[in-house]
Amino acid sequence: MSDYFRWTAETFAMDKVFEKPEALKGIRILDMTNVILGPVVGDYLGEYGAEVFRVELPGRGDPTMRVVTPFGIFWKNACPGFFPQNRNKYFITIDVRKPEGVDLFKQLARRCDVVVENFVGGTMDEWGIGYRQLREVKPDIIMLSLNGFGQWGPFSIGRPSWDLAAQAASGNAAITGFPGRPPGKAGLYLGDYTGGLFGAIAVLAALHYRERTGKGQYIDYAQAEGLIRTMDWTWVYQALTGKERERAGNRDLSFCPSDIFRCKDGFVAIAAADDEEFRGLCLAMGRPDLIEDERFKTAEARLKEDHARELLQIIRDWAATRTREEIDALGELYRFASAPVMSFKDQNYDPHLRARGMVWEIDDPVYGRVVEVGPVVKMSETPGRLRWSAKPVGFDNEYVFIKMLGLRPSELKELEQKGVIGKWAPLLGSMPPDDWRGEGVIF
């Protein structure tokens, strides 16, 4: 190992993470969100130290992600789909449809830096806790609203959205899939998770602006517009040529070769963007003759449709005779891009991902050992971290309302009796595991 790689391994060592400070320590986020697009903003910021208070309805909690679970599977009474966007948060309940709930929410907002919400446009304002009302109780508040089509414009009023609708409206679905087949959606919630990133970036920018000026602001994010921004060269191409971009399956239309190929024991991605990488691929295949072949000699020649089809078929025939491991090793040796199409099992036991903290195991106080995806961005001085996983509905009510707001236990009891706050109902998705005995309560 060279001196540089030894130094980086020591600088970012996982066993030192909890000894270092957090970049966003002291920043408080009031997370009035549901499903994925909104909650993931707080999750991203919470990884780097922000104190995030997730607000749900008493009893059932998030009406979607607490119960909408892949293949109807619940684990320890929890919905697996709820975990990825709800780590490191404090879970409280407030029914803001009641006057006491509005007052309680405003008390919390007064003590927070940022409010995040993702309801249909105008909902928060209708409840009396929109930006116009909250800036009256905290003039420098920052509020981020995320939804499918924004807070204004003819397509936004009263219109709900889901990730699928955003993929369709953005044009992303139109270019996804194989030629001659219907438009496709990404296999993940692309609009939700990229939208959360855009939202988190906007919050950080607004916090920096407030640091310099003392002023808060209102941030409007439309999910469909965020996906438009991710569509690389599509708009430029269509504007210059007047042609619509067509679906091309797994091929990259900007250079060749770049595709996914079947090999002896699965699938592998192979890409060679420039002439030097293409030369390496040819040598790896034992086909040095292709290097000087006029059909493939330059990047421009390789992109001609008939040439591209011929070249991809040559690679396809070769890959079918090799294993994923063999092709991956050849990619490293001959300096072209290659990677096996990995499953969760591959990733979970991958030594590279574990060494970098991408596979992160939490000893959670409620659920025990939980395997999560760790923070993506590695920071040398203020690394991200996972402290705990998601929690049952209202798990931290006492800690937040008594410790942070200074309410008396008798006041909490009165609010519970009125249905303003409350803990989990005996429903799958909202309650703790059957064998949980109250461990991990912070108070």
FITOR-869707 format. One record per residue (C-alpha): residue in one letter; x, y, z. Coordinates in steps of 0.1 Angstrom, whole numbers, plus 5000, padded with zeros to 4 digits. Example, Ala and Ser with C-alpha at 12.3 -4.5 7.8 and 13.67 -1.06 7.14 Angstrom:
BEGIN
A512349555078S513749895071
***
This chain:
BEGIN
M500050005000S501450344990D501950615016Y498950815003F496550525006R497850435040W497350795051T493750815037A492850475054E494050625087T492450965082F488950815075A489350515099M485850385110D487050315145K487750685151V484350825138F482750865172E485751035186K485351325162P482851615162E479851645140A479551925114L475952005121K475851975159G473652235173I471352265143R467752155150I465352025123L461652005128D460651715105M456951745096T457051495068N455851165055V456650885030I460150925016L460851264998G460451465030P461851235057V465051165038V466151525041G466251495079D468051165076Y470851305054L471351605078G471051385108E473951175096Y476151475101G474951575135A471751775131E469151715158V466051595140F462551575155R460251365134V456551465139E453851205133L450151155141P449450995175G448650625172R449350515137G452250755128D453150805091P450050685074T451950545045M455450425053R454550275086V452250025068V453250015031T455849755032P457549545004F455749224998G453649285030I456649195052F456949335088W460049275109K459749295147N456449475141A458149735120C457949825083P461349775066G460650055042F460450305071F464050255082P466250395054Q465050755057N464450775095R467750705113N469250925141K465851095147Y463751175178F460151055172I457351265186T453651295179I451451605175D448051635159V448251985144R444551975134K443852065170P444552415184E446752275212G448752085186V449352405166D450552575197L452852285206F454252275170K454952655172Q456752605205L459052355189A459552565158R460652855180R463552635192C464452495158D466452625129V464652445100V461252315094V460852055066E457451945052N456251765021F452451785021V450351894991G450952264985G449152495010T448452225036M450752365063D449452715058E445852585061W446852425094G448252755106I451852635107G453052745072Y456052975066R453953295070Q452753185104L456053035117R458153335108E455953535131V457153325161K460653285148P461653555122D464853375111I463253035106I464152835074M461352635059L461752375032S458652255013L458951954990N456251804968G455751684933F455052004915G455852294938Q454052554959W452952764929G452152734892P449052594874F450152224879S450752244916I447452344932G445952054952R447751794932P449351504951S452351314937W454451004941D457850914929L456450734898A454451044888A457551264891Q459551024870A456751044843A456351414844S460051484844G460651284812N462851044830A460450754823A460350834786I464150764782T464250464805G463750114792F464549914760P463850014724G460449904712R459049864747P456950094768P458650364790G460050234823K460650354858A463850334877G463950034900L464350264930Y462650574943L464950794923G462851114927D462551074964Y466251014973T467651264948G465051514959G466151464995L469751554984F468551864966G466551964997A469451905021I471752114999A469252394999V468952385037L472752405041A472852705016A470052875036L471852815069H474952975054Y472953275042R471353315076E474853295093R475953595071T472753805072G470553685101K467753615077G465753295073Q463853205041Y461252985024I462552705001D460252544975Y461352214958A459352044931Q460251674927A459551654890E461851954884G464651784904L464451484881I464651714851R467851844864T469351494866M468751414829D472351484818W472651584781T469051514771W467751864770V470752004752Y470651724726Q466851774720A467252154717L470152124692T468851854670G465051874674K464951504680E463651314710R466051104729E465150734724R465250454749A468450244746G468249984774N471549954793R473650114766D475250454771L474550654740S477450904745F480250644742C480850284732P481350034746S479250084777D476649814786I475749524808F476749184796R475848834806C478748624818K479048264830D477848324865G475748644863F476048994848V478849244846A479049614835I481849694811A482750044799A485650194779A485250564774D488450664756D490850504732E493350404760E490650214779F489350054747R492849944739G493049774774L489649604768C490849464735L493949324750A491949174778M489748994753G492748874733R491649084704P494449334696D493249334660L490249544671I492449834682E493449934646D490149824630E488750134612R485250054626F486450094662K489650294659T488250614673A485550704698E483550864670A483750554648R482650334677L479450534682K478150484646E475150264651D476149964629H479749974644A478349994679R476149694674E479049484660L481349584688L478849514716Q478149164701I481849084700I482149184737R478848994745D480248674730W483548714749A481948794783A479748474780T482948274783R484148434815T483048464851R482248794869E485448764890E487648704859I486249014841D486549224871A490149124876L490949194839G489349534842E491749624870L494749474852Y494049644818R492549964831F488949964817A485850004838S484249684850A482049584879P479849284886V476149344889M475949304927S473149164949F472549264985K474348954996D477449054975Q477349404991N476649295026Y479849085027D481949305005P485149385024H485549715005L482049845015R482449735051A485949895054R484450225042G481450205065M478950185036V477649865053W476949985088E475749765117I473849935145D473249795180D469849955182P468249995217V464849885203Y465549645174G468949505183R471449445155V470349635123V472249645091E471949985074V473550185045G476050415061P476850785053V477950815017V480151125019K483251065040M484651365059S488051365076E487351595105T483551565110P482551225097G478851115094R477550845116L474550635125R473650635161W470250455161S467650335136A464050435133K461750415163P458150335172V455550615171G455950875198F458950705213D460651025224N457551235235E458751265271Y462251345263V461351625238F458351775255I459651765290K463351805286M463352045256L460052235260G459852215298L456352085300R455251905332P454251535332S450751645341E450551865310L451651575289K448951365304E446351625296L447551655260E447351275257Q443751275270K442851535243G444451335216V447051605208I449951375215G450251005221K452350695215W451950395192A448750205186P448749825188L449249815150L451949665129G454349935118S453750165147M454549965178P457849815193P458849455190D456749205210D459649125233W460649495239R460649585276G461249955276E465049955270G466550255253V464150515264I466050845267F464851065295
***
